[in-house]
């Protein structure tokens, strides 16, 4: 990696990826193993045969988290340009997301929500992170009219994984004959 200050900020990118992957990990493990969340899902979607999280989703989310964590740890070890640090926006977003999680858990504690709502909160945060994590680099590339220092292969693999996940979700819903997990209505 060269020391160009215009290269992708790997610290921020890795932070976004770890946040996204840890949320996916919690979400998939909870939907797959937690009986209370499964019952809440069934109660909210009574015509459903159950949620659409499968073992391959659990394994994939654990794999993604481990790989993202490995990349993040490398950004802490290897030399980087002094301008490459976690952005204040990323730090603020993570902090606000954590505070939101505390509020949702507090609401659950006082009976205003259920754990399924917390899972939906986490999935919303993951969706936002997935959407915004590349925007700063896209802006820099646009201003420079260049993609130098940006691993396009990383983006292609990440995009491919997202598209394939959506296709799997649609196929699972089609095979089960239950679209309520996608539509969000019961």
PEZIJO-V248362 format. One record per residue. N is the residue number from 1. RES is the residue in one small letter. PHI is phi as a letter, one per 20 degrees, with the letter a starting at -180 (none if undefined). PSI is psi as a letter, one per 40 degrees, with the letter a starting at -180 (none if undefined). D_LAST is the distance of its C-alpha to the last C-alpha in whole Angstrom. Layout:
n:N res:RES phi:PHI psi:PSI d_last:D_LAST
n:N res:RES phi:PHI psi:PSI d_last:D_LAST
This chain:
n:1 res:x phi:none psi:h d_last:50
n:2 res:x phi:f psi:i d_last:53
n:3 res:x phi:e psi:f d_last:53
n:4 res:x phi:f psi:h d_last:52
n:5 res:x phi:f psi:e d_last:50
n:6 res:x phi:e psi:e d_last:48
n:7 res:x phi:f psi:i d_last:46
n:8 res:x phi:g psi:h d_last:43
n:9 res:x phi:f psi:g d_last:42
n:10 res:x phi:f psi:d d_last:41
n:11 res:x phi:f psi:d d_last:41
n:12 res:x phi:f psi:d d_last:38
n:13 res:x phi:g psi:d d_last:36
n:14 res:x phi:f psi:d d_last:37
n:15 res:x phi:f psi:d d_last:35
n:16 res:x phi:g psi:d d_last:32
n:17 res:x phi:f psi:d d_last:32
n:18 res:x phi:f psi:d d_last:32
n:19 res:x phi:g psi:d d_last:30
n:20 res:x phi:f psi:d d_last:27
n:21 res:x phi:f psi:d d_last:28
n:22 res:x phi:f psi:d d_last:28
n:23 res:x phi:f psi:d d_last:24
n:24 res:x phi:f psi:d d_last:23
n:25 res:x phi:f psi:d d_last:25
n:26 res:x phi:f psi:d d_last:24
n:27 res:x phi:f psi:d d_last:20
n:28 res:x phi:f psi:d d_last:21
n:29 res:x phi:f psi:d d_last:23
n:30 res:x phi:f psi:d d_last:20
n:31 res:x phi:f psi:d d_last:17
n:32 res:x phi:e psi:d d_last:20
n:33 res:x phi:d psi:d d_last:22
n:34 res:x phi:e psi:h d_last:21
n:35 res:x phi:f psi:d d_last:19
n:36 res:x phi:f psi:d d_last:18
n:37 res:x phi:f psi:d d_last:16
n:38 res:x phi:f psi:d d_last:15
n:39 res:x phi:f psi:d d_last:14
n:40 res:x phi:f psi:d d_last:12
n:41 res:x phi:f psi:d d_last:10
n:42 res:x phi:f psi:d d_last:10
n:43 res:x phi:f psi:d d_last:9
n:44 res:x phi:f psi:d d_last:6
n:45 res:x phi:c psi:g d_last:5
n:46 res:x phi:f psi:d d_last:7
n:47 res:x phi:e psi:e d_last:7
n:48 res:x phi:e psi:i d_last:8
n:49 res:x phi:e psi:e d_last:12
n:50 res:x phi:p psi:i d_last:12
n:51 res:x phi:f psi:i d_last:12
n:52 res:x phi:e psi:e d_last:14
n:53 res:x phi:f psi:h d_last:17
n:54 res:x phi:d psi:i d_last:21
n:55 res:x phi:g psi:d d_last:24
n:56 res:x phi:f psi:d d_last:25
n:57 res:x phi:f psi:d d_last:23
n:58 res:x phi:f psi:d d_last:25
n:59 res:x phi:f psi:d d_last:28
n:60 res:x phi:f psi:d d_last:28
n:61 res:x phi:f psi:d d_last:27
n:62 res:x phi:f psi:d d_last:29
n:63 res:x phi:g psi:d d_last:32
n:64 res:x phi:f psi:d d_last:31
n:65 res:x phi:f psi:d d_last:31
n:66 res:x phi:f psi:d d_last:35
n:67 res:x phi:f psi:d d_last:36
n:68 res:x phi:f psi:d d_last:35
n:69 res:x phi:f psi:d d_last:37
n:70 res:x phi:g psi:d d_last:40
n:71 res:x phi:f psi:d d_last:40
n:72 res:x phi:f psi:d d_last:39
n:73 res:x phi:f psi:d d_last:42
n:74 res:x phi:f psi:d d_last:44
n:75 res:x phi:f psi:d d_last:44
n:76 res:x phi:e psi:d d_last:46
n:77 res:x phi:e psi:d d_last:48
n:78 res:x phi:e psi:i d_last:50
n:79 res:x phi:f psi:h d_last:52
n:80 res:x phi:b psi:i d_last:50
n:81 res:x phi:f psi:i d_last:51
n:82 res:x phi:f psi:d d_last:51
n:83 res:x phi:e psi:e d_last:49
n:84 res:x phi:e psi:g d_last:46
n:85 res:x phi:b psi:i d_last:44
n:86 res:x phi:f psi:h d_last:41
n:87 res:x phi:f psi:i d_last:40
n:88 res:x phi:f psi:d d_last:40
n:89 res:x phi:f psi:d d_last:37
n:90 res:x phi:f psi:d d_last:35
n:91 res:x phi:f psi:d d_last:36
n:92 res:x phi:f psi:d d_last:35
n:93 res:x phi:f psi:d d_last:32
n:94 res:x phi:f psi:d d_last:31
n:95 res:x phi:f psi:d d_last:33
n:96 res:x phi:f psi:d d_last:30
n:97 res:x phi:f psi:d d_last:27
n:98 res:x phi:f psi:d d_last:29
n:99 res:x phi:f psi:d d_last:29
n:100 res:x phi:f psi:d d_last:26
n:101 res:x phi:f psi:d d_last:25
n:102 res:x phi:f psi:d d_last:27
n:103 res:x phi:f psi:d d_last:26
n:104 res:x phi:f psi:d d_last:22
n:105 res:x phi:f psi:d d_last:24
n:106 res:x phi:f psi:d d_last:26
n:107 res:x phi:f psi:d d_last:23
n:108 res:x phi:f psi:d d_last:21
n:109 res:x phi:g psi:d d_last:25
n:110 res:x phi:e psi:e d_last:25
n:111 res:x phi:n psi:e d_last:21
n:112 res:x phi:e psi:e d_last:20
n:113 res:x phi:b psi:i d_last:17
n:114 res:x phi:c psi:i d_last:16
n:115 res:x phi:f psi:d d_last:17
n:116 res:x phi:f psi:d d_last:14
n:117 res:x phi:f psi:d d_last:15
n:118 res:x phi:f psi:d d_last:18
n:119 res:x phi:f psi:d d_last:17
n:120 res:x phi:f psi:d d_last:15
n:121 res:x phi:f psi:d d_last:18
n:122 res:x phi:f psi:d d_last:20
n:123 res:x phi:f psi:d d_last:18
n:124 res:x phi:f psi:d d_last:19
n:125 res:x phi:f psi:d d_last:23
n:126 res:x phi:f psi:d d_last:23
n:127 res:x phi:f psi:d d_last:22
n:128 res:x phi:f psi:d d_last:24
n:129 res:x phi:f psi:d d_last:27
n:130 res:x phi:f psi:d d_last:26
n:131 res:x phi:f psi:d d_last:27
n:132 res:x phi:e psi:e d_last:30
n:133 res:x phi:f psi:d d_last:32
n:134 res:x phi:e psi:e d_last:34
n:135 res:x phi:g psi:d d_last:35
n:136 res:x phi:f psi:d d_last:38
n:137 res:x phi:f psi:d d_last:39
n:138 res:x phi:f psi:d d_last:38
n:139 res:x phi:f psi:d d_last:40
n:140 res:x phi:f psi:d d_last:43
n:141 res:x phi:f psi:d d_last:43
n:142 res:x phi:f psi:d d_last:43
n:143 res:x phi:f psi:d d_last:46
n:144 res:x phi:e psi:e d_last:48
n:145 res:x phi:l psi:f d_last:47
n:146 res:x phi:b psi:i d_last:47
n:147 res:x phi:d psi:e d_last:45
n:148 res:x phi:g psi:h d_last:48
n:149 res:x phi:n psi:e d_last:46
n:150 res:x phi:d psi:h d_last:43
n:151 res:x phi:f psi:g d_last:42
n:152 res:x phi:f psi:d d_last:40
n:153 res:x phi:f psi:d d_last:39
n:154 res:x phi:f psi:d d_last:37
n:155 res:x phi:f psi:d d_last:35
n:156 res:x phi:f psi:d d_last:35
n:157 res:x phi:f psi:d d_last:34
n:158 res:x phi:f psi:d d_last:31
n:159 res:x phi:f psi:d d_last:30
n:160 res:x phi:g psi:d d_last:30
n:161 res:x phi:f psi:d d_last:28
n:162 res:x phi:f psi:d d_last:25
n:163 res:x phi:f psi:d d_last:25
n:164 res:x phi:f psi:d d_last:25
n:165 res:x phi:f psi:d d_last:22
n:166 res:x phi:f psi:d d_last:20
n:167 res:x phi:f psi:d d_last:21
n:168 res:x phi:f psi:d d_last:21
n:169 res:x phi:f psi:d d_last:17
n:170 res:x phi:f psi:d d_last:17
n:171 res:x phi:f psi:d d_last:19
n:172 res:x phi:f psi:d d_last:17
n:173 res:x phi:f psi:d d_last:14
n:174 res:x phi:f psi:d d_last:16
n:175 res:x phi:f psi:d d_last:18
n:176 res:x phi:f psi:e d_last:15
n:177 res:x phi:m psi:f d_last:13
n:178 res:x phi:c psi:h d_last:10
n:179 res:x phi:e psi:e d_last:9
n:180 res:x phi:f psi:d d_last:6
n:181 res:x phi:f psi:d d_last:8
n:182 res:x phi:e psi:d d_last:10
n:183 res:x phi:f psi:d d_last:8
n:184 res:x phi:m psi:e d_last:7
n:185 res:x phi:d psi:i d_last:4
n:186 res:x phi:d psi:none d_last:0
